[in-house]
Amino acid sequence: MNNLVKKLGFERIPPEKKYYSAVPGLLNRIKNLYENICDIYGDDGLELIRKNSKEYGLQIGKRINSKGEVKGIRDVGCFILKVFDNVAENWEVTHFDDDRLVIEVPRCPYTFESEALCKAHIQMEKSLIETLDDSLDYRVGKSIPAGDRVCEHILLRK
């Protein structure tokens, strides 16, 4: 840190504190952008979000597969848990076997109210999972925007 910054009395923010203060704001910003896109462009905006989310998941999946294979419920599930752990601290695995993994999240980190917007956004996870292992599928069971008390993210064998 240079001398002028020290003279100001500025102290660097530890990474963990940055995470806990920055991530919720960034997720809220994404939600607000999505809502504004939908308000302005309607169904075309929703399709744009869906397409962008799907492409992003595909890019991540290709990058991960280029470093080595991530296959099967266990490996793909652990990777998806890393994704969830980056945006939510309160998830829980409620089922795991060779054919299915269920992750429950009691609070949406994006605070989506629109089920359609949520479904467009989660195309990223769906695309990512299917790119990592095309024998797997991704679904949402329960959904907070649909009125359930939790979101239920399900990874399963096709």
C-alpha positions in Angstrom: 0.0 0.0 0.0 1.5 3.4 -0.9 2.2 6.1 1.6 -0.7 8.4 0.7 -3.2 5.5 1.2 -1.5 4.8 4.6 -1.7 8.6 5.5 -5.5 8.5 4.8 -5.8 5.8 7.4 -7.3 3.4 4.9 -7.1 -0.3 5.9 -7.4 -3.1 3.5 -10.6 -5.2 3.9 -9.9 -8.9 4.7 -11.1 -11.2 1.9 -13.7 -12.9 4.1 -15.2 -9.5 5.1 -15.2 -8.4 1.5 -17.1 -11.5 0.5 -19.8 -11.1 3.2 -20.4 -7.5 2.4 -20.0 -7.6 -1.4 -21.7 -10.8 -2.6 -25.3 -10.0 -1.4 -25.1 -6.6 -3.0 -23.8 -8.1 -6.3 -26.6 -10.7 -6.3 -29.2 -8.0 -5.7 -27.8 -6.0 -8.5 -28.1 -9.0 -10.9 -31.7 -9.5 -9.7 -32.5 -5.8 -10.4 -30.9 -5.9 -13.8 -32.9 -9.0 -14.7 -36.1 -7.3 -13.5 -35.4 -4.2 -15.5 -34.6 -6.2 -18.6 -37.9 -8.0 -18.2 -39.8 -4.8 -17.5 -38.4 -3.2 -20.7 -38.3 -6.2 -23.1 -41.0 -8.6 -21.6 -40.7 -12.2 -22.9 -37.8 -11.2 -25.2 -35.9 -10.1 -22.1 -36.7 -13.3 -20.3 -35.4 -15.2 -23.3 -32.2 -13.1 -23.3 -31.6 -14.0 -19.6 -32.3 -17.7 -20.3 -29.9 -17.7 -23.3 -27.2 -15.8 -21.4 -27.5 -18.1 -18.4 -27.3 -21.2 -20.5 -24.3 -20.0 -22.4 -22.5 -19.1 -19.2 -23.1 -22.6 -17.8 -21.8 -24.1 -21.0 -18.6 -22.0 -20.8 -17.9 -23.0 -17.3 -18.6 -26.7 -18.0 -16.2 -26.7 -21.0 -13.5 -25.0 -19.0 -13.9 -27.5 -16.1 -13.9 -30.5 -18.5 -10.7 -29.2 -20.2 -8.9 -29.6 -16.8 -10.1 -33.2 -16.3 -13.3 -35.1 -16.2 -16.0 -34.3 -13.7 -18.5 -37.1 -14.0 -21.2 -38.7 -11.9 -23.5 -37.5 -9.2 -20.7 -37.3 -6.6 -18.1 -35.3 -8.7 -20.7 -33.0 -10.4 -22.6 -32.6 -7.1 -19.5 -31.5 -5.3 -18.8 -29.0 -8.1 -22.4 -27.6 -7.9 -22.0 -27.3 -4.1 -19.0 -25.1 -4.7 -21.2 -22.9 -6.9 -23.9 -22.8 -4.2 -21.4 -22.1 -1.5 -20.1 -19.1 -3.4 -23.6 -17.4 -3.2 -25.4 -18.9 -0.3 -24.2 -20.0 3.2 -27.4 -21.8 4.3 -27.7 -24.7 1.9 -28.1 -28.3 3.0 -27.8 -31.6 1.2 -31.0 -33.5 2.0 -30.5 -36.6 -0.2 -27.5 -38.2 -1.8 -27.1 -41.6 -3.5 -25.7 -42.8 -6.9 -28.7 -41.6 -8.8 -29.8 -38.3 -7.1 -28.5 -35.4 -5.0 -30.9 -32.9 -3.5 -29.8 -29.5 -2.2 -32.2 -27.4 -0.2 -31.8 -23.6 0.1 -34.1 -21.9 2.7 -33.4 -18.4 1.4 -32.9 -17.4 -2.2 -29.6 -15.5 -2.4 -31.0 -13.5 -5.3 -34.4 -13.0 -3.6 -36.3 -13.8 -6.8 -40.0 -13.3 -6.5 -40.8 -14.3 -10.1 -40.8 -18.0 -10.8 -40.2 -17.3 -14.5 -37.1 -15.2 -13.8 -35.8 -17.9 -11.4 -36.2 -20.6 -14.1 -34.4 -18.4 -16.7 -31.5 -17.8 -14.3 -31.0 -21.4 -13.3 -30.4 -22.4 -16.9 -26.8 -21.8 -15.9 -26.8 -24.7 -13.5 -28.8 -26.9 -15.9 -26.4 -26.2 -18.8 -23.4 -26.6 -16.5 -24.5 -30.0 -15.2 -25.4 -31.3 -18.6 -22.1 -30.1 -20.0 -20.1 -31.8 -17.3 -22.0 -35.1 -17.6 -24.6 -35.6 -20.2 -26.1 -38.6 -18.4 -27.2 -36.2 -15.6 -30.1 -33.8 -15.4 -30.9 -30.8 -13.2 -34.3 -29.8 -11.9 -35.9 -27.6 -9.4 -38.5 -29.3 -7.1 -39.7 -26.9 -4.5 -39.3 -23.2 -5.2 -39.5 -20.1 -3.0 -40.8 -18.0 -5.9 -43.6 -20.6 -6.4 -44.6 -20.3 -2.7 -42.6 -23.1 -1.1 -40.6 -22.5 2.1 -37.3 -23.7 0.4 -35.8 -24.1 -3.1 -34.9 -27.7 -3.9 -32.2 -28.2 -6.5 -32.1 -31.7 -7.8 -29.3 -33.4 -9.7 -30.3 -36.8 -11.1 -29.4 -39.5 -13.5 -31.4 -39.4 -16.7 
